Amino acid sequence: MNSIIMKQELEARLANADRVISYNRDKDQLRIESKGTRKGITVSLSGIIAKWHIEKEKAIEEVVYYVEEGLHAMENPLQIKDYEKKIYPVIRSTSFPTEATEGTPFLFEEHTAETRIYYAVDMGKSYRLIDSKIVEKEGWNDKRIKEIALFNVRSLSNPLKEDRVAGNVFYFLNTNDGYDASRILNKGFLNEIEKKVTGTMVLAVPHQDVLIIADIQNDAGYDVLAQMSMGFFTNGRVPITALSFLYESGELEPIFILGKNKKK
């Protein structure tokens, strides 16, 4: 698989009389725009090709799905008052864009040195990040949206799977609802887990569809967590960070794990 073949494959699947598809050879990117709104989505072919070598057809289907859903969201004006119970916070890395393609700022706030909190409206098969235009149009304020989002994420179920490795306990939350990492904002839930922890409580959100909570009892636990986090981060659909976080008294502190040592 190379860029030319991938470009042709995506063009064939995304072709539509109402769209314009262009290719930037220097950046190896494909841009798909709506003729009506002139809004669009840019995808990096090199990243898709790398994923194709591992997942084959699934990698292409995933890109096509998200482009289609993304363009649909852009072409259909959003009224958040109709989705109040579907507003959620989403965790993203600090490298994630702070504004939409057309330059409109997203609604977000800083979380840790590695993460930010954005706000999204769940639309079933896809979601739409809330930006300043949506807030202004609806006559809402930032504080109200953030309060609703945190209330909604606290209402989500938190089914955990447990694994024990080298004397350490690892809990995994992986519902694939798009908001697994967002549960890191549910302090009530985390505080309940903290009561069960007998060692050091460490969290990881390597991508949006997993939250790892570790009860670390020894140095081997840090090594295992670091390997898990990197594995999830590398293969995640929406990577966040491979770093982990100490959790103590409701506060998160990023840590670097190297070998059998932990470094704050």
Backbone as CSV, one residue per row, in Angstrom:
resi,resn,N_x,N_y,N_z,CA_x,CA_y,CA_z,C_x,C_y,C_z
1,MET,0.845,-1.197,0.000,0.000,0.000,0.000,0.877,1.243,0.000
2,ASN,0.560,2.207,-0.886,1.278,3.483,-0.889,0.257,4.622,-0.960
3,SER,0.757,5.855,-0.944,-0.128,7.023,-0.896,-1.043,7.122,-2.110
4,ILE,-0.526,6.808,-3.288,-1.333,6.924,-4.507,-2.510,5.951,-4.481
5,ILE,-2.224,4.713,-4.085,-3.290,3.701,-4.036,-4.314,4.063,-2.954
6,MET,-3.821,4.501,-1.772,-4.737,4.880,-0.697,-5.576,6.080,-1.118
7,LYS,-4.961,7.046,-1.784,-5.677,8.228,-2.273,-6.800,7.812,-3.214
8,GLN,-6.503,6.936,-4.139,-7.503,6.476,-5.110,-8.633,5.717,-4.424
9,GLU,-8.268,4.910,-3.421,-9.271,4.119,-2.694,-10.241,5.026,-1.939
10,LEU,-9.706,6.023,-1.254,-10.552,6.932,-0.491,-11.386,7.820,-1.408
11,GLU,-10.797,8.272,-2.506,-11.546,9.092,-3.465,-12.745,8.327,-4.014
12,ALA,-12.538,7.051,-4.307,-13.618,6.233,-4.849,-14.755,6.062,-3.844
13,ARG,-14.405,5.897,-2.584,-15.426,5.646,-1.567,-16.121,6.921,-1.086
14,LEU,-15.425,8.052,-1.204,-15.979,9.298,-0.690,-16.525,10.215,-1.782
15,ALA,-16.429,9.757,-3.030,-16.885,10.578,-4.149,-18.372,10.886,-4.041
16,ASN,-18.709,12.148,-4.306,-20.088,12.604,-4.214,-20.204,13.881,-5.035
17,ALA,-21.311,14.025,-5.718,-21.490,15.205,-6.574,-21.464,16.505,-5.788
18,ASP,-21.745,16.441,-4.486,-21.776,17.639,-3.650,-20.461,17.881,-2.917
19,ARG,-19.412,17.156,-3.322,-18.137,17.290,-2.625,-16.988,17.637,-3.571
20,VAL,-15.963,18.235,-2.983,-14.718,18.505,-3.705,-13.600,17.789,-2.950
21,ILE,-12.851,16.972,-3.654,-11.744,16.238,-3.033,-10.436,16.709,-3.663
22,SER,-9.496,17.133,-2.820,-8.206,17.610,-3.317,-7.071,16.922,-2.573
23,TYR,-5.920,16.861,-3.221,-4.771,16.161,-2.643,-3.584,17.103,-2.540
24,ASN,-2.988,17.182,-1.358,-1.785,17.976,-1.130,-0.603,17.020,-1.131
25,ARG,0.132,17.017,-2.233,1.224,16.059,-2.385,2.342,16.310,-1.367
26,ASP,2.647,17.591,-1.101,3.744,17.918,-0.183,3.472,17.406,1.231
27,LYS,2.225,17.558,1.681,1.869,17.120,3.035,1.282,15.711,3.058
28,ASP,1.059,15.141,1.881,0.468,13.813,1.761,-0.869,13.750,2.495
29,GLN,-1.725,14.732,2.196,-3.019,14.837,2.837,-4.136,14.908,1.808
30,LEU,-5.272,14.343,2.169,-6.459,14.392,1.324,-7.488,15.277,2.014
31,ARG,-8.047,16.210,1.265,-9.042,17.142,1.806,-10.383,16.875,1.142
32,ILE,-11.429,16.665,1.969,-12.771,16.407,1.456,-13.662,17.543,1.940
33,GLU,-14.228,18.301,1.006,-15.044,19.465,1.349,-16.447,19.357,0.790
34,SER,-17.380,19.994,1.481,-18.747,20.117,0.992,-18.812,21.339,0.078
35,LYS,-19.363,21.186,-1.109,-19.487,22.317,-2.034,-20.375,23.414,-1.462
36,GLY,-21.389,22.996,-0.696,-22.331,23.972,-0.165,-21.758,24.832,0.940
37,THR,-21.077,24.217,1.897,-20.564,24.960,3.055,-19.096,25.333,2.927
38,ARG,-18.378,24.662,2.027,-16.928,24.814,1.868,-16.190,24.379,3.133
39,LYS,-16.881,23.715,4.016,-16.237,23.140,5.190,-15.822,21.723,4.846
40,GLY,-14.781,21.252,5.506,-14.348,19.913,5.173,-13.449,19.284,6.211
41,ILE,-12.903,18.133,5.839,-12.052,17.343,6.725,-10.781,16.974,5.974
42,THR,-9.655,17.111,6.648,-8.361,16.756,6.071,-7.829,15.517,6.771
43,VAL,-7.407,14.531,5.993,-6.859,13.307,6.580,-5.437,13.088,6.076
44,SER,-4.599,12.576,6.957,-3.207,12.283,6.619,-3.110,10.863,6.091
45,LEU,-2.662,10.714,4.867,-2.595,9.387,4.263,-1.546,8.501,4.918
46,SER,-0.433,9.078,5.351,0.630,8.273,5.948,0.135,7.565,7.206
47,GLY,-0.664,8.271,8.021,-1.201,7.662,9.228,-2.171,6.527,8.927
48,ILE,-2.990,6.731,7.896,-3.958,5.698,7.516,-3.239,4.469,6.969
49,ILE,-2.202,4.702,6.165,-1.435,3.587,5.595,-0.774,2.770,6.696
50,ALA,-0.210,3.454,7.692,0.432,2.748,8.808,-0.579,1.856,9.527
51,LYS,-1.794,2.376,9.700,-2.834,1.599,10.364,-3.329,0.471,9.455
52,TRP,-3.337,0.727,8.135,-3.784,-0.295,7.177,-2.903,-1.535,7.238
53,HIS,-1.611,-1.353,7.453,-0.690,-2.494,7.512,-1.002,-3.409,8.695
54,ILE,-1.715,-2.872,9.688,-2.091,-3.676,10.854,-3.529,-4.166,10.754
55,GLU,-4.435,-3.266,10.359,-5.865,-3.593,10.403,-6.505,-3.819,9.034
56,LYS,-5.755,-3.549,7.948,-6.245,-3.743,6.580,-7.549,-2.974,6.324
57,GLU,-8.576,-3.680,5.850,-9.820,-3.040,5.422,-10.470,-2.215,6.526
58,LYS,-10.343,-2.643,7.763,-10.950,-1.935,8.882,-10.443,-0.499,8.984
59,ALA,-9.161,-0.294,8.691,-8.572,1.046,8.779,-9.228,1.992,7.782
60,ILE,-9.494,1.507,6.571,-10.121,2.335,5.538,-11.578,2.602,5.877
61,GLU,-12.288,1.566,6.296,-13.703,1.725,6.648,-13.882,2.741,7.770
62,GLU,-12.956,2.731,8.725,-13.036,3.650,9.860,-12.886,5.097,9.412
63,VAL,-11.927,5.346,8.522,-11.704,6.706,8.015,-12.918,7.183,7.227
64,VAL,-13.435,6.334,6.358,-14.603,6.697,5.552,-15.789,7.016,6.444
65,TYR,-15.996,6.206,7.473,-17.115,6.417,8.399,-17.016,7.780,9.073
66,TYR,-15.845,8.103,9.595,-15.702,9.360,10.330,-15.728,10.580,9.424
67,VAL,-15.263,10.443,8.208,-15.366,11.554,7.263,-16.836,11.796,6.915
68,GLU,-17.558,10.720,6.626,-18.972,10.843,6.274,-19.766,11.478,7.422
69,GLU,-19.533,10.981,8.646,-20.260,11.507,9.799,-19.853,12.948,10.086
70,GLY,-18.570,13.246,9.913,-18.093,14.597,10.162,-18.681,15.598,9.195
71,LEU,-18.729,15.256,7.923,-19.314,16.149,6.918,-20.804,16.328,7.151
72,HIS,-21.461,15.255,7.548,-22.897,15.335,7.829,-23.158,16.320,8.963
73,ALA,-22.313,16.259,10.010,-22.472,17.167,11.147,-22.246,18.611,10.727
74,MET,-21.286,18.837,9.837,-20.993,20.190,9.376,-22.131,20.775,8.534
75,GLU,-22.788,19.912,7.793,-23.840,20.361,6.874,-25.192,20.539,7.560
76,ASN,-25.311,20.041,8.789,-26.589,20.129,9.500,-26.415,20.928,10.787
77,PRO,-26.955,22.125,10.846,-26.805,22.987,12.025,-27.252,22.274,13.297
78,LEU,-26.480,22.494,14.358,-26.750,21.835,15.628,-27.485,22.755,16.590
79,GLN,-28.517,22.241,17.227,-29.224,22.967,18.267,-29.057,22.177,19.559
80,ILE,-28.144,22.647,20.417,-27.806,21.849,21.589,-28.942,21.730,22.587
81,LYS,-29.930,22.623,22.504,-31.067,22.508,23.438,-31.816,21.199,23.224
82,ASP,-31.687,20.632,22.016,-32.343,19.354,21.728,-31.513,18.163,22.213
83,TYR,-30.283,18.440,22.666,-29.374,17.360,23.049,-28.819,17.544,24.460
84,GLU,-29.545,18.232,25.337,-29.005,18.569,26.654,-28.520,17.347,27.427
85,LYS,-29.230,16.246,27.302,-28.831,15.040,28.020,-27.722,14.279,27.312
86,LYS,-27.277,14.801,26.174,-26.241,14.136,25.387,-24.964,14.966,25.282
87,ILE,-24.808,15.922,26.181,-23.594,16.735,26.197,-22.599,16.098,27.177
88,TYR,-21.401,15.797,26.691,-20.400,15.142,27.522,-19.037,15.829,27.390
89,PRO,-18.213,15.703,28.421,-16.834,16.165,28.292,-16.017,15.086,27.584
90,VAL,-15.054,15.479,26.796,-14.156,14.514,26.163,-12.714,14.932,26.443
91,ILE,-11.894,13.958,26.776,-10.492,14.211,27.082,-9.673,14.107,25.794
92,ARG,-8.817,15.085,25.579,-7.921,15.078,24.419,-6.525,15.490,24.863
93,SER,-5.544,15.204,24.034,-4.175,15.602,24.336,-4.033,17.111,24.138
94,THR,-2.975,17.685,24.697,-2.752,19.118,24.555,-2.326,19.494,23.138
95,SER,-2.036,18.494,22.308,-1.695,18.776,20.912,-2.938,18.833,20.022
96,PHE,-4.091,18.498,20.582,-5.340,18.522,19.818,-5.678,19.976,19.468
97,PRO,-6.209,20.223,18.269,-6.523,21.599,17.851,-7.473,22.296,18.826
98,THR,-7.271,23.589,18.999,-8.146,24.373,19.886,-9.234,25.100,19.112
99,GLU,-9.234,24.934,17.802,-10.270,25.566,16.993,-10.619,24.690,15.804
100,ALA,-11.808,24.904,15.260,-12.268,24.150,14.104,-11.486,24.594,12.865
101,THR,-11.645,23.852,11.781,-10.911,24.140,10.557,-11.117,25.566,10.086
102,GLU,-12.335,26.099,10.253,-12.632,27.446,9.789,-12.184,28.532,10.767
103,GLY,-11.521,28.130,11.858,-10.973,29.101,12.791,-11.838,29.413,13.999
104,THR,-12.969,28.741,14.128,-13.852,28.973,15.280,-13.326,28.221,16.499
105,PRO,-13.084,28.910,17.624,-12.533,28.252,18.819,-13.488,27.210,19.404
106,PHE,-12.932,26.070,19.790,-13.712,25.073,20.517,-13.862,25.527,21.962
107,LEU,-14.898,25.028,22.620,-15.057,25.231,24.049,-14.186,24.183,24.740
108,PHE,-13.174,24.632,25.492,-12.293,23.681,26.172,-11.694,24.345,27.400
109,GLU,-11.070,23.516,28.233,-10.330,24.040,29.379,-9.157,23.114,29.661
110,GLU,-8.138,23.673,30.291,-6.962,22.874,30.621,-7.319,21.878,31.718
111,HIS,-6.693,20.711,31.664,-6.975,19.649,32.636,-5.708,19.286,33.402
112,THR,-4.731,18.708,32.708,-3.408,18.451,33.276,-2.379,18.972,32.275
113,ALA,-1.108,18.767,32.583,-0.059,19.188,31.658,-0.110,18.387,30.363
114,GLU,-0.820,17.256,30.372,-0.881,16.374,29.204,-2.242,16.364,28.516
115,THR,-3.268,16.887,29.190,-4.627,16.727,28.663,-5.449,18.006,28.765
116,ARG,-6.463,18.073,27.872,-7.460,19.144,27.921,-8.843,18.512,27.944
117,ILE,-9.809,19.302,28.399,-11.204,18.860,28.381,-11.946,19.660,27.309
118,TYR,-12.522,18.960,26.347,-13.389,19.568,25.346,-14.816,19.125,25.659
119,TYR,-15.776,19.698,24.969,-17.182,19.371,25.227,-17.860,19.000,23.916
120,ALA,-18.639,17.938,23.961,-19.212,17.391,22.735,-20.685,17.059,22.899
121,VAL,-21.389,17.090,21.790,-22.781,16.654,21.742,-22.812,15.288,21.065
122,ASP,-23.307,14.304,21.790,-23.402,12.950,21.246,-24.605,12.885,20.308
123,MET,-24.339,12.491,19.067,-25.403,12.440,18.072,-25.688,11.013,17.608
124,GLY,-25.382,10.051,18.464,-25.646,8.661,18.114,-24.427,7.992,17.516
125,LYS,-24.335,8.017,16.197,-23.206,7.388,15.524,-21.959,8.259,15.525
126,SER,-22.105,9.523,15.854,-20.972,10.439,15.880,-21.194,11.485,16.966
127,TYR,-20.238,12.369,17.124,-20.412,13.461,18.071,-19.881,14.738,17.435
128,ARG,-20.272,15.866,17.988,-19.824,17.155,17.473,-19.246,17.971,18.612
129,LEU,-18.011,18.431,18.450,-17.396,19.272,19.463,-18.094,20.625,19.482
130,ILE,-18.337,21.133,20.676,-19.021,22.416,20.831,-18.016,23.547,20.662
131,ASP,-18.361,24.510,19.804,-17.482,25.656,19.590,-18.203,26.947,19.983
132,SER,-17.493,28.051,19.884,-18.035,29.335,20.341,-19.254,29.779,19.534
133,LYS,-19.314,29.415,18.263,-20.467,29.791,17.435,-21.733,29.116,17.926
134,ILE,-21.605,27.832,18.295,-22.767,27.090,18.792,-23.250,27.701,20.104
135,VAL,-22.306,28.003,20.997,-22.660,28.584,22.300,-23.374,29.920,22.115
136,GLU,-22.830,30.760,21.234,-23.408,32.082,20.992,-24.790,31.974,20.356
137,LYS,-24.915,31.093,19.385,-26.184,30.935,18.676,-27.297,30.476,19.608
138,GLU,-26.947,29.561,20.532,-27.949,28.999,21.433,-28.229,29.904,22.632
139,GLY,-27.370,30.916,22.826,-27.572,31.814,23.954,-27.218,31.181,25.287
140,TRP,-26.390,30.150,25.255,-25.959,29.493,26.481,-24.655,30.135,26.945
141,ASN,-24.189,29.749,28.139,-22.883,30.205,28.576,-21.996,28.996,28.863
142,ASP,-20.696,29.229,28.865,-19.739,28.134,29.024,-19.970,27.346,30.306
143,LYS,-20.235,28.063,31.403,-20.385,27.406,32.697,-21.540,26.415,32.685
144,ARG,-22.646,26.796,32.064,-23.814,25.911,32.023,-23.505,24.626,31.266
145,ILE,-22.834,24.773,30.128,-22.497,23.600,29.320,-21.567,22.666,30.093
146,LYS,-20.580,23.225,30.772,-19.623,22.404,31.525,-20.320,21.673,32.675
147,GLU,-21.239,22.353,33.350,-21.959,21.719,34.454,-22.832,20.571,33.960
148,ILE,-23.510,20.788,32.834,-24.361,19.741,32.257,-23.513,18.544,31.844
149,ALA,-22.362,18.820,31.198,-21.486,17.747,30.724,-20.979,16.898,31.886
150,LEU,-20.548,17.530,32.970,-20.049,16.785,34.128,-21.160,15.989,34.800
151,PHE,-22.360,16.549,34.840,-23.501,15.817,35.397,-23.777,14.574,34.552
152,ASN,-23.747,14.733,33.236,-24.044,13.610,32.340,-22.989,12.511,32.419
153,VAL,-21.719,12.894,32.540,-20.678,11.857,32.599,-20.764,11.093,33.921
154,ARG,-21.248,11.750,34.971,-21.424,11.051,36.253,-22.579,10.062,36.200
155,SER,-23.477,10.254,35.229,-24.632,9.356,35.116,-24.317,8.098,34.310
156,LEU,-23.146,8.060,33.680,-22.766,6.894,32.890,-22.391,5.727,33.803
157,SER,-22.636,4.522,33.333,-22.256,3.345,34.110,-20.736,3.163,34.063
158,ASN,-20.194,2.477,35.054,-18.742,2.303,35.139,-18.371,0.834,35.345
159,PRO,-18.682,-0.024,34.378,-18.353,-1.447,34.529,-16.843,-1.670,34.419
160,LEU,-16.276,-2.307,35.416,-14.826,-2.518,35.444,-14.465,-3.987,35.255
161,LYS,-13.390,-4.205,34.511,-12.800,-5.535,34.416,-11.508,-5.499,35.235
162,GLU,-11.223,-6.572,35.924,-10.066,-6.602,36.828,-9.034,-7.627,36.372
163,ASP,-7.775,-7.258,36.488,-6.683,-8.180,36.152,-5.589,-8.010,37.207
164,ARG,-4.918,-9.091,37.539,-3.823,-9.037,38.508,-2.538,-9.511,37.851
165,VAL,-1.511,-8.679,37.972,-0.222,-8.995,37.363,0.885,-8.673,38.355
166,ALA,1.694,-9.667,38.653,2.866,-9.494,39.531,2.506,-8.822,40.856
167,GLY,1.358,-9.190,41.415,0.966,-8.654,42.707,0.275,-7.310,42.658
168,ASN,0.026,-6.803,41.463,-0.640,-5.514,41.281,-2.032,-5.732,40.689
169,VAL,-2.949,-4.815,41.000,-4.323,-4.936,40.511,-4.580,-3.845,39.467
170,PHE,-5.142,-4.257,38.338,-5.456,-3.310,37.267,-6.943,-3.399,36.937
171,TYR,-7.589,-2.233,36.900,-9.004,-2.159,36.550,-9.121,-1.469,35.191
172,PHE,-9.977,-2.015,34.330,-10.151,-1.463,32.991,-11.609,-1.070,32.757
173,LEU,-11.813,0.144,32.280,-13.137,0.596,31.879,-13.084,0.791,30.370
174,ASN,-13.852,-0.025,29.646,-13.738,-0.049,28.185,-15.096,-0.386,27.568
175,THR,-16.046,0.560,27.648,-17.391,0.334,27.121,-17.503,0.674,25.638
176,ASN,-16.492,1.401,25.116,-16.493,1.856,23.725,-17.673,2.771,23.401
177,ASP,-18.101,3.559,24.377,-19.163,4.524,24.114,-18.595,5.893,23.724
178,GLY,-17.270,5.989,23.659,-16.625,7.242,23.281,-16.243,8.102,24.478
179,TYR,-16.659,7.678,25.690,-16.438,8.515,26.869,-15.773,7.751,28.020
180,ASP,-15.068,6.683,27.689,-14.393,5.919,28.736,-13.337,6.777,29.433
181,ALA,-12.516,7.462,28.657,-11.490,8.324,29.252,-12.127,9.469,30.040
182,SER,-13.322,9.888,29.617,-14.007,10.997,30.287,-14.372,10.671,31.728
183,ARG,-14.440,9.378,32.052,-14.771,8.997,33.432,-13.693,9.446,34.421
184,ILE,-12.549,9.842,33.931,-11.503,10.335,34.816,-11.944,11.637,35.497
185,LEU,-13.006,12.253,34.967,-13.547,13.485,35.541,-14.605,13.223,36.608
186,ASN,-14.993,11.967,36.760,-16.000,11.593,37.757,-15.293,11.306,39.086
187,LYS,-15.114,12.336,39.888,-14.361,12.189,41.131,-15.057,11.277,42.136
188,GLY,-16.392,11.261,42.099,-17.112,10.369,42.995,-16.748,8.917,42.722
189,PHE,-16.708,8.556,41.452,-16.344,7.208,41.026,-14.898,6.894,41.411
190,LEU,-13.989,7.830,41.136,-12.577,7.599,41.452,-12.348,7.495,42.959
191,ASN,-13.071,8.278,43.721,-12.907,8.224,45.179,-13.381,6.893,45.756
192,GLU,-14.398,6.308,45.127,-14.861,4.987,45.556,-13.781,3.941,45.300
193,ILE,-13.118,4.037,44.142,-12.036,3.104,43.833,-10.871,3.318,44.794
194,GLU,-10.605,4.582,45.119,-9.484,4.897,46.017,-9.642,4.216,47.370
195,LYS,-10.872,4.043,47.809,-11.120,3.384,49.092,-10.697,1.916,49.064
196,LYS,-10.717,1.313,47.854,-10.355,-0.096,47.716,-8.856,-0.300,47.550
197,VAL,-8.178,0.762,47.098,-6.756,0.657,46.782,-5.928,0.563,48.057
198,THR,-5.012,-0.403,48.086,-4.149,-0.570,49.257,-2.718,-0.109,48.975
199,GLY,-2.398,0.100,47.696,-1.073,0.589,47.329,-1.148,2.029,46.849
200,THR,-0.547,2.309,45.700,-0.585,3.638,45.089,-1.561,3.619,43.924
201,MET,-2.467,4.573,43.896,-3.468,4.632,42.835,-2.924,5.447,41.667
202,VAL,-2.864,4.804,40.509,-2.343,5.448,39.303,-3.349,5.250,38.169
203,LEU,-3.607,6.302,37.408,-4.575,6.258,36.311,-3.880,6.439,34.970
204,ALA,-4.534,5.957,33.925,-4.026,6.173,32.564,-5.199,6.305,31.607
205,VAL,-5.087,7.252,30.668,-6.095,7.430,29.619,-5.358,7.465,28.272
206,PRO,-4.827,6.325,27.828,-4.042,6.296,26.589,-4.838,6.652,25.340
207,HIS,-6.128,6.322,25.321,-6.990,6.787,24.229,-8.415,6.939,24.749
208,GLN,-9.298,7.495,23.910,-10.625,7.887,24.399,-11.491,6.720,24.848
209,ASP,-11.174,5.511,24.418,-12.045,4.379,24.715,-11.501,3.456,25.801
210,VAL,-10.674,3.991,26.680,-10.223,3.172,27.807,-9.764,4.068,28.962
211,LEU,-10.091,3.614,30.166,-9.564,4.209,31.390,-8.961,3.063,32.187
212,ILE,-7.679,3.207,32.543,-6.992,2.190,33.338,-6.769,2.748,34.733
213,ILE,-7.148,1.972,35.731,-6.909,2.342,37.126,-6.057,1.240,37.741
214,ALA,-4.902,1.627,38.267,-3.978,0.633,38.801,-3.777,0.809,40.304
215,ASP,-3.769,-0.317,40.993,-3.418,-0.371,42.411,-1.994,-0.922,42.446
216,ILE,-1.022,-0.008,42.458,0.379,-0.391,42.338,0.950,-0.802,43.692
217,GLN,1.491,-2.022,43.735,2.045,-2.562,44.972,3.565,-2.662,44.952
218,ASN,4.158,-2.634,43.749,5.612,-2.784,43.645,6.102,-2.174,42.333
219,ASP,7.423,-2.127,42.158,7.997,-1.503,40.967,7.555,-2.180,39.676
220,ALA,7.325,-3.488,39.734,6.889,-4.202,38.531,5.557,-3.659,38.030
221,GLY,4.729,-3.186,38.961,3.431,-2.643,38.573,3.565,-1.427,37.684
222,TYR,4.550,-0.583,37.967,4.769,0.593,37.128,5.196,0.184,35.718
223,ASP,6.052,-0.833,35.642,6.505,-1.311,34.335,5.339,-1.863,33.516
224,VAL,4.499,-2.655,34.174,3.349,-3.243,33.478,2.405,-2.149,32.991
225,LEU,2.138,-1.163,33.844,1.243,-0.075,33.467,1.810,0.718,32.293
226,ALA,3.116,0.976,32.319,3.753,1.724,31.222,3.611,0.978,29.902
227,GLN,3.797,-0.338,29.931,3.666,-1.142,28.718,2.226,-1.168,28.224
228,MET,1.280,-1.303,29.157,-0.136,-1.289,28.789,-0.504,0.042,28.136
229,SER,-0.119,1.120,28.788,-0.473,2.453,28.296,0.077,2.707,26.908
230,MET,1.317,2.334,26.690,1.915,2.547,25.378,1.216,1.702,24.316
231,GLY,0.861,0.468,24.670,0.156,-0.392,23.723,-1.189,0.179,23.326
232,PHE,-1.969,0.628,24.305,-3.267,1.239,24.019,-3.095,2.543,23.240
233,PHE,-2.126,3.338,23.634,-1.888,4.631,22.984,-1.561,4.436,21.499
234,THR,-0.729,3.472,21.208,-0.301,3.218,19.828,-1.446,2.740,18.952
235,ASN,-2.351,1.946,19.521,-3.417,1.339,18.728,-4.770,2.028,18.853
236,GLY,-4.844,3.080,19.657,-6.123,3.739,19.886,-6.609,4.557,18.711
237,ARG,-7.919,4.627,18.541,-8.518,5.399,17.453,-8.311,6.892,17.677
238,VAL,-8.447,7.327,18.931,-8.191,8.732,19.280,-7.194,8.734,20.442
239,PRO,-5.886,8.675,20.159,-4.867,8.636,21.206,-4.904,9.900,22.063
240,ILE,-4.583,9.745,23.345,-4.539,10.897,24.255,-3.122,11.066,24.806
241,THR,-2.706,10.178,25.704,-1.340,10.253,26.230,-0.908,8.891,26.753
242,ALA,0.374,8.590,26.584,0.924,7.329,27.092,1.397,7.486,28.532
243,LEU,1.406,8.711,29.046,1.818,8.941,30.431,0.707,8.543,31.408
244,SER,1.113,8.320,32.647,0.160,7.951,33.688,0.032,9.089,34.700
245,PHE,-0.936,8.951,35.610,-1.204,10.005,36.588,-1.371,9.418,37.987
246,LEU,-0.655,9.971,38.930,-0.904,9.630,40.329,-2.233,10.263,40.731
247,TYR,-3.025,9.544,41.517,-4.286,10.094,42.003,-4.262,10.105,43.523
248,GLU,-4.363,11.300,44.083,-4.330,11.433,45.528,-5.147,12.645,45.954
249,SER,-6.085,12.416,46.854,-6.952,13.486,47.380,-7.664,14.239,46.259
250,GLY,-8.097,13.510,45.253,-8.860,14.104,44.173,-8.038,14.847,43.139
251,GLU,-6.716,14.773,43.236,-5.847,15.496,42.309,-5.052,14.530,41.436
252,LEU,-4.784,14.952,40.205,-4.007,14.161,39.256,-2.631,14.781,39.054
253,GLU,-1.600,13.942,39.055,-0.246,14.431,38.817,0.445,13.526,37.797
254,PRO,0.788,14.054,36.617,1.458,13.233,35.595,2.787,12.687,36.111
255,ILE,3.085,11.440,35.770,4.371,10.845,36.131,4.989,10.187,34.914
256,PHE,6.309,10.161,34.883,7.055,9.460,33.852,7.536,8.159,34.458
257,ILE,7.340,7.072,33.740,7.777,5.773,34.235,8.900,5.268,33.342
258,LEU,10.051,4.998,33.946,11.209,4.521,33.194,11.781,3.314,33.899
259,GLY,11.809,2.202,33.198,12.337,0.987,33.812,11.553,0.613,35.043
260,LYS,12.248,0.405,36.133,11.581,0.025,37.374,11.461,1.201,38.323
261,ASN,11.633,2.396,37.768,11.529,3.590,38.612,10.403,4.466,38.136
262,LYS,9.824,5.218,39.043,8.842,6.212,38.677,9.447,7.579,38.916
263,LYS,9.235,8.483,37.993,9.793,9.824,38.117,8.683,10.836,37.948
264,LYS,8.527,11.706,38.920,7.480,12.705,38.857,7.882,13.812,37.890
